[in-house]
Amino acid sequence: MSVLEWSPLTDADLPGLTRLAEDCLRTDGGLPQLASEEMLRTFFLADRGIGGRDETGDLVAAGGLFVDGALQRTVTGLVHPQLRGQGIGDELVRWSRAEAPGPLVVRIENVSVDTDSLLADAGMVKVFEETVMRHSLRRIPVVPRPEGLTAEPFRDDTAPAFHLAYRRSFADRPGFPDAALDEWVATLSGDSHFLPDESRVVLDPDGEPVGFVTVSTDWVDQVGVAPQWRGLGVGAHLVVRSLTALQRAGSTRVWLCVNVDNPARALYERLGFRARGRRARYEDRP
């Protein structure tokens, strides 16, 4: 069993954190932004972080406490793939409980084969899980827009139609966060990678929104189709249109995330996406 030397993380550890995240992503897959400076700073350096170093001084494990987008204190962790199964994850759980007393929330962007059992043994239950998927852009199928429908990019005057398409598409999902128009638009506009000119809302002949897609750099963020229009090719058209637009904009691969219970995954696979890992959130059992 490896004995690590633990100490607080600082800005000087950013290169080591980057290498650790990249090694974990190569083994586990998961959210590619995990290895970005922005996300590593948010997870491990913005509030409190701890690093575990081996006998050579290399950073091989890390834990972080941060505040997520819902203003909820959340913890996360990384353990180098070669050192898993030696109790390091348990050490990070104990550190997390000491640093964040009360019900624990854990966010993992690179779920490994051991993550579920580790956190279940710690008394936690998985409350959210997505499959991370990637398209190589080597072959993009052609799916024409259904006849009689039109499409518009995201603008100030089309934002209400996008929001209505969003509500109609997802209102039937359990736990749907029915964000108000201003809040929803602010979230989109606040993302520096959002591409309004490449996002689309689809309208029927009466001008009613029936589906939408929001796009950011290298990502298809949200795709939704109103229930009565599903199965008619609206969603498939929006996805392949987005792939083509992103490729023309310089993307060499495109990502999306889909809930593990969402049947849309089969559609994405038919269009050429392949699973590249999972991301999940866990909470203490009531």
N, C-alpha and C positions, 0 to 999 in steps of 0.2 A: 504494500500500500504506500502511495506517495504521501510524504509529509510536506505540506506547502507552508510557505511563510506568507502570512496575510498582513496587508497594510492598506490604508486608504488610497484610493485612486486620485491622481492629479492629472493636469493637462499633459504632463510629460509622459503619461502612459498611453496617450492616444495612438501612437504607432503600434504599440503592443496590442491594444484593444482591436485595432483594425486587422492585424494579422490573426488574432484569435477568432474574430467574427468571420473572417474569410475562410479559415480552416473549418469552422463549424458549418458554414453554408455549403462548402464543398461536400461535406459528408451528409448533412441533413436536408439540404435544400431549405426553402423558406423565403422570407421576404428579403429581396436583394438589397433594399435600403438599409438593412441591419448593419452592413459594413460601411455605411456612409458616415462622414464626420458629424453631420447634423444629428443623425439618430443616436450615434454613440455618445455624443455630448449630452443629449436629452436623457438617455437611459442611465448613464454611468457617472457623468460629471456635473450635471446641473444641480443635484441635491446631495446625495451621499452615495459613494461607491466603495467597494472593497475589492482588492485584487489578490489572487493567490499565485505565488511564484515558486517555480521548482528550484532544484539545487543549482541550476545554471543562471538563475535570475530571470528566466523567461516568464512572461505572464501567461498562465495556462488556465486560469479560472477568474471569473469576475461576477460580482453581484452589484445591482444598482437599485436605488430607491428614487422614484421620480413621481411627478404629478402628471397624469394623463390628460387627454383632451376633455374628459368629463370632470376634471378637477378632483380626481380620485387618487389617493396615494397608492402607488402600484410598485411592485418589485419585479425584477427580471434577473436572469443569470445566464452565464455561459461557462461550459466546461469543455476543455479540449477533447476531441474524440478519442485520443489515445489514452486518456486518463479517466474515462468513465467507468462506473462500476466499482469505484474505490471509496465511496462515501463522501466525495467532494460535494455532490449535489445536496446531500443531507446537511453538510456544514453551511452551505449557502442558505438553506431553508431556516436553520437555527439563527443565522445572522439576520435574516429577514424578519423573523418574529421578534427578535430583540430590538431591531431598529424601527419596526412599525407595529407597535402593540395594537391589539384589537383584530377584528376580522381581516384576513390577509387576501389581497388580490394579486395574482401573478400573471404576467403577460409574457408569453414566449413566442418569438417570431421564427424560430427554427425548431419546431417540435421534432424530437428524436424518438427512437424506438423505446427509450427508457423514460421519457418525460412523464407519460401518463401514470405509470406505476410509481414513480418517485413521488409525484404530488398526491396521488391517491393514498399512499402510505403516510403522507404528511397530513391527511385529513381534509384533502381538498377535492372539489368536484369540478369537472370541465363544464363551463357555461357557454362557451363560444368556440367555434373551430371553422377555419376556412382552408381550402386547398389553394395553394399558390400555383398558377399555371403560366406557361411561357409559350409564345409562338415564335418560330425561327424566321418567319417571313420568306422562307425559300419558296413556298407555294401558297398563294392566297386565292381561295376559290372565288368565283363570281356568283353573287346572289343579288339579282336586280330588286329594286324597291317595288313592292306590290303596286299594281296598277291603280291609279286614282288617288294615291297618297303623295303628299309633298313633304319637303323637309326644309328646316330653317336652322341656321347656326345660333349660338347663344349670344344674345344682345340684351340690352336693357328692356327693349319692347317685347322680346320673346321669352324673357326669364319667367313670367307667370305661366306660360304654356309649358315650359320645362318643369316647373314646380308641380303643376297639375298632373303632368304625365308621371312624375315621380310618385305622387300620392296615389294615383290610380293603379300604378304598377305594383306597389309594395304594401298597400293598405291591408291586403289579405294575409300578410305574414305575421306570425306571432311576435309580439314585442316591437311592432313597427314604430320607429321614432317619428311621430307626425310633426316634423319641424315646420314652423311658420315660414312664409315666403321669405321675409327679410333675413331670418336666421339661416335658412338653407342657402340663399344666394351669397350671404356673407361668408359662409364656409367655403363655397366654391371660389369666390373671388379672393379669399385670403390665401389660397394655395398658389404659390409663385410658379408652380409647374402647370397649372390649369391652362388648357388650350381652348378658349371659347370659339375660335373660328373653325375648329375641327369637331366640336361637339354638335349634336343634332337633336332636334325634336321633330317627330313625324306627325303630320296632321292629316285628318280625313277630309273628304270633299267639303264638309261643313266647317272646317277650321278647328275641329276638336282634336286635342292631342291624344295620340294612341300609343306612343312609345318615345323613348329618348335614349341617348347615350352621352355621357360626359367623358372627356378625354384629357389626359395630361401627358407630359413628356414620357414616352415609352410605355404608357399605361392606358388601358381601357378601364376607367374607374367604376362607372355604374351603367348598367344596361337594364332597362325596364320596358315591359309591354303590358298594356291594359289587358285584363283577363279575357275579354271577348275577342281580342286580336291575336292571342297567342296561337302558335302553330301555323301561322299564315306567312311566315318568312320575314316579319318585321324585325325581330331581334337579330336573325342571321344577317340580314342586310346591313343593319346598323354596325354590327361587329366587323364584317369584312370591309365595309366602307371606312371604318376607323383604322383598320390595319393598313389599307392602301394609303390613307392620308398620313399616317405616322411614318410609313416607309418613305414616302416622298419628302417628309420633313427631316429625314436623316436617321430614323431609328433603324437599328440592326436586329432588334428583337422587341417583342411587345409582351407585357405581363398583364394579368388580371387575377383577382381573387374571387372565389365562389364558395359560398357556404357549403359544408360537406353534405347537408341535407337538400341542397337545391338541385332539382333535376336538370337545370340549365347546363350543368357540367357536361352532360352527354352532347349537347349542342356544340359547346366549345371544343370538345374533342373531335367532333365531325369536321369542324372548321380548321383543325390543325393545331390546337393548343395541347400541350402535354403537362402533366402534373410535375411540379418541381418542389414538393415539400408541403408543409402545413404550418399554420400559425394558430395560436389558441390563447384563451384566457381561462383562468381557474380562480375559484373562490372557496373560502372555507365553507364546509357544510353547515347549514343552519343548526 
